[in-house]
Amino acid sequence: MSSKVLALSLMAGCAMTTVSLALAQANGPAGTQVAQVFSGGTIRDIRVEGTQRIEPSTVRSYLTVQPGDRFDPAKIDESLKALFATGLFADIQLKREGDSLVVAVQENPIINRIAFEGNRRLETEQLEKEIQLRARVVYTRTRVQSDVQRILDIYRRQGRFAAAVEPKVIKLDQNRVDLVFEINEGARTGVRAINFVGNERFSAGSLRENIQTRETAWWRFLTSEDSYDPDRVNYDRELLRRFYLKEGYADFRVVSAVAELTPEKEDFIITFTVEEGERYKFGKVDIKSNLKALDPEQLRSTLITKEGNWYNAQEVEDTINKLTNAVGDLQYAFVDVRPQITRNRDTQTIDITYEIAEGPRVYVERIDITGNVRTLDKVIRREMLVAEGDPFSATKLKRSEQRIKDLDFFERVQVSSQEGSAPDRSVVAVDIQEKSTGEIAVGAGYSTTDGPLADFSIRERNLLGKGQDLRFGATVSKRRQEYDVSFTEPYFLDRDLSAGFDLFRLTRNYQNEASYNEKNNGFALRMGYPLSDRLRQRLYYQLQGTTISNVPTAASIYVQQQVGSRVTSLVGQEITYDARNSRLDPTEGYYVRVQTDAAGLGGAARYLRTKIGGGVYIPVFSNDWVLSTSAEIGYIVGLGKDVALNDRFFIGGDTLRGFRTAGIGPRDLRTSDALGGKEYARGSVEMSFPLGLPEDFGIKGYGFTDVGTLAKSGISGDPGVADERSLRLSVGTGVSWKSPFGPIRVDFAIPILKESYDRKEIFRFSFGTRF
C-alpha cells in the first residue's frame, strides 16, 4: 500500500461502523499508520470520480470537509458515513493524492421495472401497494430485503407461513436493473389441532366453539378461520375470558397460548393453558347515586343482575348500559356508571354496587371513517347517533355500531373511541370492511296441486355506494307470474326521510283455490320518517287496476259475481316500534306494528283495513337458543259496499305453515272455492337452536307451532258456505343453512287442528344466493 494513498471500500451490507472506527480510533500500529495518512496538510482540491447520473457538486455537498480544511481523519470518517447514508452509492472510496482528496463512487442502479412471478393467491396490484420500491427509484439491497419481508408478512396474514420470496436482479444498460420477486406461495398453513390444558368445567369441544380459530377441515374451504393467524389467537384469548366470565368464573385467566409448527411445516398445533378458578354467584346488588335529585330506587327496575344468580360479566355490562340510558333519559348528559365489585372468596359471591356519578365532560371532536371504498361517508355518518360537538356517550356509540351493522352493507363494523387533541375531546373511529350488497334470490316451493314454484329477484341494496335500494323481482310458475320493480332512497334530500316507488304487474291463477284468474297492474309511492329513536312511520299511496277473469260456469256463484275490472285508489300508513337488538338476526327484544289502509279516493273500491302485529325474541340458555313469538290480527270493513274477493284476507303458506296458501277460512263447499275473510288472527311460537354441528356449517334447527283463524266472508244464510271461527293449529320442525350459495330453509309442518275442507301443505323449501 502506498504511504500516500489509502482506499476505503465499503460494499452494501458490510459493517461500515467497524471500518470507520478503525480509521478514527485504531490503537495498533496499522491503525496508527492509517490515521497518519489522513493527518497533516491542507486539502487543496476535492475531485469526484465515477458519477454518471449524479452531479459531482451533489457528492461534495454531503462531505463534511471542504477545500482549505485540514486532513482530519474524524471528519473524513463522517463524510464517508454521510455518503453511504444517502443510499445512492453501492461503493465509495476516499483517497489522498498529494494535497487532493479523491472521492471515487459507484452509483446504485436505477430500477427499470418491478415484476412478480408465482403469485396466484394475491393480485399483483395488491403486492405493488405493499412494497416501498418503485420503478425509477434507486436500488439498494436494504430496501429489497425490507420489501421481501413485507411480502412474506402479507402471505402470513393469509395463513401461508411456508411462503418464500427470492428477489432476482436483471442488469440492463445505463446502470439500470429489472427487479423480479420470485414467489413460492406454498400451501396454506392450517391448524391441525386446538388443545386445552387446565379446563375441568368445560370440555375442549365447548371451548373450541367459543373461539374464532377453527381446526382445519375439508368443509371450511370457503373460510380462512382454520388457518393460523397470531392476531386471531390473541383475540381467542379474549373470547375465552369473556366466555368464562359470562359463566361465573371471575378468577379465570389464560396462562399461555402457544402455537407450534409441525415438523413438516404444514400446520400449527395451538395449545391454550387456562386456570378456571371457582364459580361465583351474585351477592348483594345495590345502586348508589352521587347526582343531586336522582333517587337510585327509581332505577332498580332496570337491573339485570339479580342476587343469587350465577355471576355473568355480560349482564353487568348490559346493566351499566341500561342504567346509563335510563339516567340519560332523565336529562343527565354526562353520566359515569361504574360497578364497585367486592369478591367474597369464602362464600363465592360477588357484591356489586353500581355507582352513578357525573362523568367527565368529554365531547366528540371528530368522526373518522376508514375501510369504505365504495360506500360514501355520509351513508355511514347518518347512522351515527352522535355528531362532532356532541357529548360523548359510549352507549350511543354501541347503538350506532349496531345501526351500521343493520345496514347489512359491511362484513365487519368496529366503532371505537380514541384520545382527541385535548383531555375533553374524543375521536370516534369507525372501521369497516365492505361486502357484496348485490343479491340474487331464488325461492322454490312445492304442493300436491301447485307443483313447482320459482321466485327470482335481483337486487342492489347499496346502489352506487349511496345506500339506495333497487330491486327487480319475478315469480314464475304454471299458475302465477309476478313482475315488480322498486326503488328506495333512504335519506331523501339528505334528511332522515325515506322515499321510493314500486311498479308491479301480477298475473295469478287461483283456479285451484277459488276458480278465477287475477291481473293487477299499478304503482305505489311511499315515504317513511322517524317519530323517535325506535318509532317510525311509513305513508304510502297505491293505484292499481284489477281484472278478475277465466271464471268457469262451475265456479261458486260468489266468485262469478267478481268477474270484471275495477280500479283501487288507496292511501295507508304503518307505524312500527322496534326494540330488537338487530333487525337482521334478532336474538332479544320486541317490535309492534300497526297498519291501516283506506280505499276510496277515486276508483271503485271502498273499504278500511287494519292490521296489528308484533313479536318478541328471548334468548334461552344462550344466544344460540332463541325463543320467538309473533302474533297478528286483521280486520277489513266495506264502506257502502261489500269487500271484493281479492281485497279479503287469505291465510296459509308462509302465514300459517302446514296449510296451503288460502288453505283455511270461508269456503264454498259445493265447489271448494276459497272465499277469503274479513277478519283473521294468527300467531307463531318458534325455537331456533344449534344442531351440534360445527358453527362454521351455519346450520340451525327450528321447532315451531303456528295457530290461526280466518272468518267472516260476508255471506250469510247459505248452508253451502263454511264460515267458522275455529282455530287451526300446526306443529313442525325446520332446518336452515347459511350455505355458500345463500340461505336455505326446509320446513315440515303437520296440521293438528283443522277442518275437513282445509287444504294442507306438509313441505316447504326455499333458497337464495348473492353476488
C-alpha positions in Angstrom: 0.0 0.0 0.0 1.3 3.4 -0.9 2.1 5.7 2.0 0.1 8.5 0.4 -2.9 6.6 -0.9 -5.5 4.7 1.2 -8.6 3.2 -0.3 -11.6 2.8 2.0 -14.1 0.5 0.3 -17.5 -0.4 1.9 -19.8 -2.7 0.0 -23.5 -2.6 0.7 -24.3 -4.7 3.7 -20.8 -4.5 5.2 -20.0 -3.3 8.7 -19.3 0.4 7.9 -19.0 1.3 11.6 -16.2 -1.2 12.1 -14.1 0.3 9.3 -14.9 3.9 10.4 -13.8 3.1 14.0 -10.7 1.6 12.6 -9.9 4.8 10.9 -10.7 7.1 13.8 -9.8 5.1 16.9 -7.3 2.4 16.0 -4.7 1.8 18.6 -2.5 -0.8 16.9 0.4 0.1 14.5 -1.7 -0.5 11.4 -4.5 1.8 12.7 -2.0 4.5 13.6 -0.5 4.2 10.1 -4.0 4.7 8.6 -4.7 7.7 10.7 -1.3 9.2 9.7 -2.2 9.0 6.0 -5.1 11.5 6.5 -3.2 13.6 9.1 -1.3 16.7 8.3 -1.6 19.0 5.5 -4.4 21.0 3.9 -6.9 19.9 1.4 -6.3 22.0 -1.7 -8.8 20.2 -4.0 -11.7 17.7 -3.9 -12.1 15.5 -7.0 -15.1 13.3 -7.6 -14.8 10.3 -9.9 -17.3 7.6 -11.1 -20.5 9.6 -11.2 -23.0 9.1 -14.0 -26.4 10.4 -13.1 -25.4 12.4 -10.0 -23.6 15.7 -10.3 -20.2 16.0 -8.6 -21.4 19.0 -6.8 -24.1 16.9 -5.2 -21.5 14.5 -3.9 -19.4 17.3 -2.5 -22.4 18.7 -0.7 -22.6 15.6 1.5 -18.9 15.9 2.6 -18.1 17.5 6.0 -14.7 18.8 4.6 -14.1 21.4 2.0 -11.0 22.8 0.2 -8.9 24.7 2.7 -9.7 22.3 5.6 -7.1 20.1 7.2 -6.9 16.4 6.5 -8.8 15.3 9.6 -9.5 11.5 9.9 -12.6 12.1 12.0 -14.2 14.4 9.5 -13.3 12.2 6.6 -15.0 9.3 8.5 -18.1 11.5 8.9 -18.0 12.3 5.2 -17.9 8.6 4.4 -20.9 7.8 6.6 -22.9 10.7 5.2 -22.3 9.5 1.6 -23.4 6.0 2.5 -26.5 7.3 4.3 -27.8 8.8 1.1 -28.4 5.3 -0.3 -27.2 6.5 -3.7 -24.0 4.5 -3.9 -23.0 0.9 -3.9 -19.3 1.6 -3.3 -17.3 4.6 -2.0 -13.6 5.1 -1.9 -11.8 8.1 -0.3 -8.2 8.6 -1.5 -5.5 11.1 -0.8 -3.3 12.1 -3.7 -0.9 14.7 -2.6 -3.0 17.5 -1.3 -6.1 16.4 -3.2 -9.0 14.3 -1.7 -10.3 11.9 -4.3 -13.9 10.6 -3.9 -14.5 7.6 -6.1 -18.0 6.4 -6.1 -20.0 3.6 -7.8 -23.7 4.6 -8.1 -26.5 2.3 -7.1 -28.5 1.3 -10.2 -32.0 2.6 -11.0 -34.9 0.2 -11.1 -36.3 0.0 -14.5 -39.4 -2.1 -13.6 -40.6 -4.4 -10.8 -42.3 -7.8 -11.6 -43.8 -10.6 -9.5 -43.8 -14.2 -10.5 -45.6 -17.1 -8.9 -48.3 -15.1 -7.1 -51.6 -16.8 -7.7 -53.4 -16.2 -4.4 -52.7 -12.5 -4.3 -53.1 -10.0 -7.1 -50.0 -8.1 -8.4 -51.8 -4.8 -7.7 -52.1 -5.8 -4.0 -48.4 -6.6 -3.7 -47.4 -3.4 -5.5 -49.3 -1.4 -2.9 -47.4 -3.0 -0.1 -43.8 -2.7 -1.2 -41.7 0.5 -1.0 -39.6 0.2 -4.1 -40.9 1.6 -7.3 -39.8 2.0 -10.9 -37.2 4.9 -11.4 -36.2 4.6 -7.7 -32.6 3.8 -6.6 -32.0 0.1 -6.0 -30.5 -0.9 -2.6 -30.2 -4.3 -1.0 -31.6 -3.0 2.2 -34.8 -1.8 0.6 -35.2 -5.1 -1.3 -34.8 -7.1 1.9 -37.4 -4.9 3.6 -39.8 -5.5 0.7 -39.2 -9.2 0.8 -40.2 -9.2 4.5 -43.3 -7.1 3.7 -44.4 -9.7 1.1 -43.9 -12.5 3.5 -45.9 -10.7 6.1 -48.8 -10.4 3.7 -48.8 -14.2 3.0 -48.6 -15.0 6.6 -51.7 -12.9 7.2 -53.3 -15.1 4.6 -52.2 -18.2 6.6 -49.3 -19.2 4.4 -46.3 -19.4 6.6 -44.4 -21.7 4.2 -44.2 -18.9 1.6 -40.8 -18.0 0.2 -39.7 -14.9 -1.7 -36.4 -14.7 -3.7 -35.5 -11.4 -5.3 -33.7 -11.6 -8.7 -31.9 -8.7 -10.3 -31.5 -8.5 -14.1 -28.8 -6.0 -15.1 -29.5 -3.6 -18.0 -27.5 -0.9 -19.8 -27.1 2.6 -18.4 -26.8 1.2 -14.9 -30.4 0.1 -14.8 -31.9 -3.2 -13.4 -35.1 -5.1 -13.5 -36.2 -6.4 -10.1 -38.2 -9.7 -10.1 -39.7 -11.1 -6.9 -40.0 -14.9 -7.4 -42.7 -16.1 -5.0 -43.4 -19.7 -3.9 -46.7 -19.2 -2.1 -46.7 -22.7 -0.5 -49.7 -24.4 0.9 -51.9 -22.6 3.4 -50.7 -23.3 6.9 -53.7 -24.7 8.7 -54.5 -25.6 12.3 -54.1 -29.3 12.9 -55.3 -29.3 16.4 -56.5 -26.9 19.2 -55.8 -28.3 22.6 -56.7 -27.0 26.1 -54.8 -27.7 29.3 -56.4 -27.0 32.7 -60.0 -27.0 31.7 -62.2 -29.1 34.0 -65.6 -27.4 34.0 -65.9 -27.3 30.2 -64.9 -29.8 27.5 -62.4 -28.9 24.9 -65.2 -29.1 22.3 -67.2 -26.5 24.1 -64.2 -24.2 24.3 -63.4 -24.6 20.6 -67.0 -23.4 19.8 -66.3 -20.2 21.7 -63.2 -19.1 19.9 -62.7 -17.8 16.4 -59.9 -20.1 15.2 -61.0 -23.4 13.8 -59.3 -26.7 13.2 -58.7 -27.4 9.5 -61.4 -29.5 7.9 -62.4 -30.0 4.3 -65.8 -28.2 4.7 -64.0 -25.0 5.6 -62.8 -24.3 2.1 -64.6 -21.0 1.9 -63.3 -19.6 5.2 -59.9 -18.6 6.5 -60.6 -19.2 10.1 -58.9 -22.6 10.0 -55.5 -21.0 9.1 -53.1 -19.8 11.7 -53.2 -16.1 12.5 -51.3 -14.8 15.6 -53.7 -11.9 15.9 -56.7 -14.2 15.8 -55.1 -16.4 18.5 -54.7 -13.3 20.7 -58.4 -12.5 20.1 -59.2 -16.1 21.1 -57.7 -15.5 24.5 -60.1 -12.6 25.0 -63.0 -14.7 23.8 -62.2 -17.4 26.3 -62.0 -14.8 29.0 -65.4 -13.5 28.1 -66.9 -16.9 28.0 -65.7 -17.9 31.4 -66.7 -14.5 32.9 -70.2 -15.0 31.4 -70.4 -18.4 33.1 -69.4 -17.0 36.5 -65.7 -17.8 36.7 -64.4 -14.4 37.8 -60.9 -15.7 38.6 -60.4 -17.2 35.2 -57.2 -16.4 33.2 -55.4 -17.7 30.2 -51.9 -18.6 31.3 -50.5 -19.1 27.8 -51.4 -19.6 24.2 -48.6 -21.5 22.3 -48.6 -22.2 18.6 -46.2 -24.9 17.4 -45.4 -25.6 13.8 -45.4 -29.2 12.9 -42.1 -30.7 11.7 -43.3 -30.8 8.0 -44.2 -27.1 8.4 -47.7 -27.6 7.1 -49.8 -27.0 10.1 -49.8 -25.5 13.6 -50.9 -27.1 16.9 -52.3 -24.5 19.2 -52.4 -25.1 23.0 -54.2 -22.9 25.4 -53.3 -23.3 29.1 -56.1 -22.0 31.4 -56.8 -21.6 35.1 -60.6 -21.7 35.6 -60.8 -20.8 39.3 -64.1 -21.0 41.3 -67.6 -20.2 40.1 -69.3 -17.2 41.8 -72.8 -16.1 42.3 -74.2 -12.5 42.6 -74.3 -11.4 46.2 -75.8 -8.1 47.2 -76.7 -5.8 44.3 -77.2 -2.1 45.0 -77.3 1.3 43.3 -75.6 4.4 44.7 -76.1 7.9 43.2 -73.9 10.9 43.5 -76.2 13.0 41.4 -78.4 15.5 43.1 -82.1 14.9 42.9 -81.6 11.4 41.5 -83.3 8.7 43.6 -81.5 5.4 42.9 -84.5 3.4 43.8 -86.4 4.6 40.7 -83.7 2.8 38.6 -83.8 -0.5 40.4 -86.2 -2.0 37.8 -83.5 -1.6 35.2 -81.1 -4.0 37.0 -80.5 -7.2 35.1 -78.1 -8.7 37.7 -80.1 -10.5 40.4 -78.9 -11.6 43.8 -78.4 -15.4 43.9 -77.9 -15.9 40.2 -74.7 -17.1 38.7 -72.2 -14.2 38.1 -72.3 -13.0 34.5 -70.0 -10.3 33.3 -72.1 -9.7 30.2 -75.2 -9.0 32.5 -73.1 -6.5 34.4 -72.2 -4.7 31.2 -75.8 -4.8 30.0 -76.9 -3.3 33.3 -74.4 -0.5 33.0 -75.8 0.3 29.6 -79.4 0.2 30.8 -78.6 2.5 33.8 -76.7 4.9 31.5 -79.7 5.1 29.1 -82.2 5.5 32.0 -80.2 8.3 33.6 -79.7 9.9 30.2 -83.5 9.9 29.6 -83.7 11.9 32.9 -81.8 14.7 31.2 -78.4 13.9 32.7 -75.9 14.5 29.8 -72.7 13.4 31.4 -73.0 10.2 33.4 -70.5 7.7 34.5 -71.8 4.4 35.9 -69.1 2.2 37.5 -69.6 -1.1 39.2 -67.9 -1.4 42.6 -67.2 -5.1 42.9 -66.5 -6.9 46.2 -65.3 -10.5 45.8 -66.2 -12.8 48.7 -64.0 -15.8 48.2 -65.2 -17.6 51.3 -68.9 -17.6 50.2 -68.0 -17.5 46.5 -70.2 -14.5 45.9 -69.7 -11.1 44.3 -71.3 -8.0 45.7 -71.9 -5.2 43.2 -72.8 -1.6 43.8 -73.5 0.5 40.7 -72.2 3.9 41.5 -73.7 6.7 39.4 -71.7 9.9 39.2 -71.2 12.8 36.9 -68.9 11.7 34.2 -66.1 13.8 32.7 -67.3 16.4 30.2 -66.0 14.9 27.1 -67.2 15.9 23.6 -66.8 14.3 20.2 -64.1 16.1 18.4 -64.5 14.3 15.1 -65.6 11.1 13.5 -63.0 9.2 11.3 -64.3 6.5 8.9 -61.9 4.0 7.3 -62.3 1.0 5.1 -65.2 2.2 3.0 -64.0 2.0 -0.6 -67.4 2.0 -2.3 -69.9 3.3 0.3 -70.0 7.1 0.7 -69.0 8.5 4.1 -72.4 10.2 4.6 -74.2 6.8 4.3 -72.3 5.7 7.4 -72.4 9.1 9.3 -76.1 9.4 9.1 -76.4 6.2 11.2 -74.3 7.6 14.0 -76.3 8.8 17.0 -73.5 11.3 17.9 -72.0 14.0 15.8 -69.0 16.3 16.1 -69.5 18.6 19.1 -72.0 16.3 20.9 -71.4 15.0 24.4 -69.5 11.7 24.2 -71.7 8.6 25.0 -70.3 5.1 25.0 -73.9 3.7 24.9 -74.8 5.8 21.8 -71.6 4.6 20.2 -72.6 1.0 20.8 -76.1 1.6 19.4 -74.5 3.4 16.4 -72.4 0.4 15.7 -75.5 -1.8 15.6 -77.3 0.6 13.3 -74.4 0.5 10.9 -74.4 -3.3 11.1 -78.1 -3.3 10.4 -77.5 -1.7 7.0 -76.1 -5.1 6.0 -73.5 -3.4 3.8 -70.4 -4.5 5.7 -68.6 -7.6 6.6 -67.1 -6.0 9.7 -68.0 -2.9 11.7 -66.0 -1.6 14.7 -66.7 1.7 16.4 -64.1 2.8 19.0 -63.0 6.0 20.7 -59.5 7.5 20.8 -57.9 10.4 22.6 -58.5 13.8 21.0 -56.4 16.9 20.8 -57.4 17.8 24.4 -58.4 15.9 27.5 -62.1 16.9 27.0 -62.1 15.8 23.3 -62.6 12.3 21.9 -62.1 11.0 18.4 -64.6 8.3 17.2 -63.1 5.8 14.8 -65.3 3.8 12.6 -63.5 0.9 10.9 -65.5 -1.1 8.4 -65.0 -3.8 5.8 -67.4 -3.8 2.9 -69.1 -6.8 1.4 -71.2 -7.6 -1.6 -74.6 -5.9 -1.5 -76.0 -7.3 -4.7 -78.3 -10.2 -4.3 -79.8 -12.8 -6.5 -82.6 -14.7 -4.6 -84.3 -17.8 -5.8 -87.2 -19.4 -3.9 -88.8 -22.7 -4.5 -91.9 -24.4 -3.1 -94.0 -27.4 -3.8 -97.5 -28.6 -3.1 -99.5 -31.5 -4.4 -101.7 -29.2 -6.5 -99.4 -26.3 -7.5 -96.3 -28.4 -8.3 -93.0 -26.5 -8.6 -92.9 -22.7 -8.0 -89.8 -20.5 -8.6 -89.2 -17.0 -7.3 -86.4 -14.9 -8.7 -85.2 -11.4 -7.8 -82.1 -9.3 -8.4 -81.4 -6.5 -6.0 -78.7 -4.0 -5.2 -79.1 -2.7 -1.7 -76.3 -0.1 -1.9 -76.6 1.4 -5.3 -73.6 3.5 -6.3 -72.5 3.4 -2.6 -75.3 5.8 -1.7 -77.4 3.3 0.3 -80.1 3.3 -2.3 -82.1 0.1 -2.8 -83.1 -1.1 -6.4 -84.9 -4.4 -6.9 -86.4 -6.4 -9.7 -88.4 -9.4 -8.8 -90.2 -12.1 -10.8 -92.2 -15.1 -9.7 -92.8 -17.7 -12.4 -94.8 -20.9 -12.3 -97.6 -22.6 -14.3 -100.1 -20.7 -12.2 -98.5 -17.4 -11.3 -96.4 -14.7 -12.9 -95.4 -11.6 -11.0 -93.0 -8.8 -12.0 -92.1 -5.8 -9.9 -89.6 -3.0 -9.8 -88.9 -1.0 -6.7 -86.5 1.8 -5.7 -85.9 3.3 -2.3 -83.9 6.4 -1.3 -83.4 6.0 2.4 -82.3 9.7 3.0 -84.4 11.8 0.6 -83.0 15.4 0.4 -80.3 14.3 2.9 -82.9 14.0 5.6 -84.0 11.0 7.6 -86.8 10.6 5.2 -87.1 7.5 3.1 -88.8 7.8 -0.3 -89.5 5.3 -3.0 -91.8 3.8 -5.6 -93.0 0.4 -6.8 -94.1 -0.7 -10.2 -95.8 -4.1 -10.5 -97.6 -6.4 -12.9 -99.1 -9.6 -11.3 -101.0 -12.4 -13.0 -102.2 -15.1 -10.7 -104.0 -18.3 -11.4 -106.3 -19.0 -8.4 -108.2 -21.8 -10.2 -107.3 -24.3 -7.6 -108.1 -22.0 -4.7 -111.1 -20.0 -5.9 -111.7 -20.7 -9.6 -110.5 -17.4 -11.1 -107.5 -15.6 -12.6 -106.4 -12.2 -11.4 -104.4 -9.5 -13.1 -103.0 -6.4 -11.3 -101.1 -3.5 -12.8 -100.2 -0.5 -10.9 -97.7 1.6 -8.9 -97.1 2.8 -5.4 -95.4 5.8 -3.8 -94.1 5.7 -0.3 -92.2 7.6 2.3 -91.1 7.0 5.9 -89.7 9.0 8.8 -88.8 8.6 12.4 -91.0 9.7 15.3 -88.4 8.8 17.9 -85.3 6.7 18.0 -87.2 3.4 17.8 -90.6 4.6 16.5 -91.0 5.1 12.8 -94.0 5.8 10.5 -94.5 5.0 6.8 -97.0 6.6 4.5 -97.9 5.3 1.0 -100.3 5.7 -1.9 -101.2 2.9 -4.3 -103.2 2.9 -7.5 -103.9 -0.4 -9.3 -106.2 -1.9 -11.8 -107.6 -5.4 -11.1 -109.2 -7.8 -13.5 -111.0 -11.0 -12.5 -111.4 -13.4 -15.4 -111.5 -17.0 -16.6 -114.2 -17.9 -14.1 -115.8 -21.3 -15.2 -119.5 -21.8 -15.0 -119.0 -24.4 -12.4 -117.3 -21.9 -10.0 -119.0 -20.6 -6.9 -121.7 -18.1 -7.6 -119.9 -15.7 -5.2 -116.8 -15.9 -7.4 -118.7 -15.4 -10.6 -120.1 -12.1 -9.2 -116.5 -10.8 -9.1 -115.8 -11.0 -12.8 -114.7 -7.7 -14.4 -112.2 -4.9 -14.0 -112.0 -2.1 -11.4 -109.6 0.5 -10.1 -108.4 0.8 -6.5 -107.0 4.1 -5.2 -105.6 3.6 -1.7 -103.8 5.6 1.0 -102.3 4.0 4.1 -99.8 4.3 6.9 -97.8 1.9 9.0 -96.2 2.7 12.4 -93.6 0.5 13.9 -91.9 0.5 17.3 -88.8 -1.7 17.0 -86.8 -2.5 20.2 -85.0 -5.6 18.8 -81.2 -5.8 19.3 -80.9 -6.4 15.5 -83.2 -6.1 12.5 -81.3 -8.7 10.6 -80.8 -11.5 13.1 -82.6 -10.6 16.3 -82.0 -12.6 19.5 -83.6 -10.3 22.0 -86.2 -7.5 22.1 -89.6 -6.9 20.6 -91.5 -5.0 17.9 -95.0 -3.7 17.5 -96.6 -2.7 14.2 -99.9 -1.1 13.3 -101.0 -0.7 9.6 -104.2 1.0 8.3 -105.4 1.4 4.7 -108.3 3.4 3.3 -109.5 2.8 -0.2 -112.0 5.2 -1.9 -110.1 8.3 -3.0 -111.2 7.6 -6.5 -111.6 4.2 -8.0 -114.3 1.6 -7.3 -113.1 0.0 -4.1 -114.4 1.4 -0.8 -113.0 -0.1 2.5 -111.0 0.4 5.7 -108.4 -2.2 6.6 -106.3 -2.5 9.8 -103.6 -4.9 10.8 -101.9 -5.0 14.2 -99.0 -7.3 15.0 -95.8 -7.8 16.9 -93.1 -10.2 18.1 -90.9 -11.0 21.0 -87.4 -12.6 21.0 -86.0 -14.1 24.1 -82.6 -15.8 24.4 -82.8 -19.1 26.2 -79.6 -20.7 27.7 -77.5 -18.6 25.3 -77.9 -16.5 22.1 -77.8 -19.8 20.2 -81.2 -20.7 21.6 -83.8 -18.1 20.8 -87.5 -18.3 21.5 -89.5 -16.1 19.3 -93.2 -15.4 19.4 -95.3 -13.4 17.0 -99.0 -12.5 16.6 -101.1 -10.6 14.2 -104.8 -9.6 13.8 -106.5 -8.0 10.9 -109.9 -6.6 10.0 -111.4 -5.0 6.9 -114.8 -3.4 6.5 -116.5 -2.1 3.4 -117.7 1.5 3.1 -121.1 1.4 1.4 -120.4 -1.8 -0.4 -119.1 -5.3 0.2 -115.4 -6.0 0.2 -114.3 -7.5 -3.1 -112.9 -11.0 -3.1 -109.3 -10.0 -4.0 -109.2 -7.5 -1.1 -110.1 -10.0 1.6 -107.6 -11.8 3.7 -106.3 -15.3 2.8 -104.3 -17.3 5.3 -101.9 -20.2 4.7 -98.4 -20.9 3.3 -95.9 -18.7 4.9 -98.5 -17.1 7.2 -99.7 -20.5 8.6 -97.3 -23.4 7.9 -98.9 -26.7 7.4 -101.7 -25.2 5.2 -101.5 -24.3 1.6 -101.9 -20.6 0.5 -105.6 -19.7 1.0 -105.9 -23.1 2.7 -108.1 -22.1 5.6 -111.1 -19.9 6.1 -114.5 -19.4 4.4 -115.1 -21.8 1.5 -117.9 -22.8 -0.8 -118.3 -26.5 0.0 -120.0 -27.1 -3.3 -117.1 -26.0 -5.4 -114.2 -26.0 -2.8 -113.5 -22.3 -3.8 -111.9 -20.2 -1.1 -113.9 -17.0 -0.5 -111.5 -15.2 1.9 -112.4 -13.5 5.1 -112.7 -10.0 6.7 -111.1 -10.8 9.9 -108.2 -13.0 11.0 -105.9 -13.8 13.8 -102.7 -15.8 13.7 -99.7 -16.5 15.9 -96.5 -18.4 16.0 -94.1 -19.7 18.6 -90.7 -20.8 17.3 -87.4 -22.0 18.9 -84.2 -21.8 17.0 -81.3 -24.0 18.3 -77.9 -25.4 17.2 -77.8 -28.9 15.9 -74.5 -29.8 17.5 -72.7 -29.4 14.2 -69.6 -27.1 13.8 -70.6 -23.5 13.9 -68.9 -22.9 10.6 -71.6 -25.0 8.9 -74.2 -22.3 9.7 -76.9 -24.9 10.2 -79.7 -24.3 12.7 -82.7 -26.2 13.7 -86.2 -24.9 14.4 -89.3 -26.2 16.2 -92.5 -24.2 15.8 -96.2 -24.1 16.4 -98.5 -22.0 14.2 -102.1 -21.1 15.1 -104.6 -19.1 13.2 -108.2 -18.5 12.2 -110.0 -16.7 9.3 -113.7 -15.9 9.2 -116.5 -13.6 8.2 -116.9 -13.9 4.4 -119.9 -11.6 4.4 -122.1 -14.4 3.2 -124.9 -15.4 5.5 -127.8 -17.8 5.3 -126.1 -20.2 2.7 -125.6 -23.6 4.2 -123.2 -24.4 1.4 -120.7 -21.9 2.6 -118.4 -22.9 5.5 -117.5 -19.8 7.6 -116.4 -20.9 11.0 -114.2 -19.2 13.5 -112.5 -22.4 14.6 -108.8 -22.3 15.3 -106.3 -24.1 13.1 -103.1 -25.4 14.7 -99.9 -27.0 13.2 -96.6 -28.1 14.6 -93.5 -28.6 12.7 -89.7 -28.5 12.5 -87.3 -27.0 10.1 -83.6 -26.6 9.2 -81.8 -23.6 7.8 -78.4 -23.5 6.3 -76.3 -20.4 5.5 -74.7 -22.1 2.6 -72.0 -20.7 0.2 -74.8 -20.3 -2.3 -77.1 -18.4 0.1 -79.7 -19.1 2.8 -81.6 -22.4 2.5 -84.5 -23.4 4.6 -86.7 -26.5 4.7 -89.9 -26.8 6.8 -92.1 -29.7 7.6 -95.4 -29.0 9.3 -98.4 -31.2 10.3 -101.8 -29.7 10.9 -103.2 -30.8 14.3 -106.4 -28.7 14.4 -108.1 -28.4 11.1 -111.4 -28.5 9.3 -112.2 -31.2 6.7 -112.3 -28.7 3.9 -108.9 -27.1 4.7 -106.1 -27.6 2.2 -102.8 -28.9 3.7 -99.2 -28.4 2.7 -96.6 -30.5 4.6 -93.4 -29.5 3.0 -91.9 -26.0 2.1 -88.4 -25.3 0.7 -86.6 -22.1 -0.2 -83.1 -20.9 -1.0 -81.2 -17.9 -2.3 -77.8 -16.7 -3.3 -75.7 -13.5 -3.5 -73.2 -12.0 -6.0 
